[in-house]
Amino acid sequence: MTKEMTITPEELADRLHDIISEKGPDYLSEHPLSVYDELKDKISPALARAVHCTILADIHSDAKTAAEAKTKKGAKQGTKTKAKKGAKNLSPKSLAADIRERCLLNDETADFLAAMYRELFAESNLGECQESPHKGFRELCAEEIPHSMIGELSWENEEGDEEGFSYGVDIVCVIQDPDKVKSLLGKALEDNPSATAEELRSIIEEKLNDTIGASLDDCYDNWDEDSINDLMDDFEVSCREKLEQLKENGIKLLKYECNASEFEDEPDDGPVFDEDDWRSLVVWKKAE
């Protein structure tokens, strides 16, 4: 083995497996240069270039498809033909021959990389590669998302006294359409496919806070100042309507409770909502 082969095929497969597990199964295809950049400081530059060459030649995709077809039972007829070809491509000699032909690498390097890809897409690793990415997102989609928010809207009247009301919103929502929610999450999943459910939930909760705040702003901007009770009633109705509109983003509202009271009209038995249960406190101050 040449001096460029400073690690074994199994060790190189482990390095690529770590990349796939962290950044998703499509990362090799979508970011081949980034894969090279990550490898070149950990293995010899020559071997990193060889891996990069096989990715550009789509060797990794063929090897993965062959491994998936080989481990899948009861496949449809359209897949069986592919499986027959894939199983042949996954054999050491055939895979090495593909690498030599399509990447113009020498026999030793081709044999080394063939062994590496067979290890990378071994049945045990293949299951992990399929399961790890977006695991947090799948967990988030399978659970209810309770969220609570308290705050106040205040302003100064003509006499210079502060007026306003405090409010509490208690909701429970669920992800109804995962594909639509992915657009709401922006680049969070793309940048980190292994993001936890908690990390992704915080983005959803930020959107919920923004929606409640937008309802508060709209109601105040459209208020005719005749009655603060009207303002509070409008907020309770508008807030629910805006939260229900999040269905367009794949989020379904399951529960909605809203309470608002003037500063000077605090109930004797205390607030309706237990402040210890709220996960966020937001205060809107309106300038004159």
Secondary structure, DSSP 8 states (H G I E B T S, - for coil): --TT--S-HHHHHHHHHHHHHHH-TTHHHH-HHHHHHHHHTTS-HHHHHHHHHHHHTTHHHHHHHHHHHHH--S--HHHHHHHHHHHHHTSHHHHHHHHHHHH---HHHHHHHHHHHHHHTSHHHHHHHHHSTTHHHHHHHTSEEEEEEEEEEEEE-TTS-EEEEEEEEEEEEEES-HHHHHHHTTTHHHH-TT--HHHHHHHHHHHHHHHHHHHHHHHHHT--SS-HHHHHHHHHHHHHHHHHGGGGGTEEEEEEEEEEEETT---TT--SS-GGG-S-EEEEE---
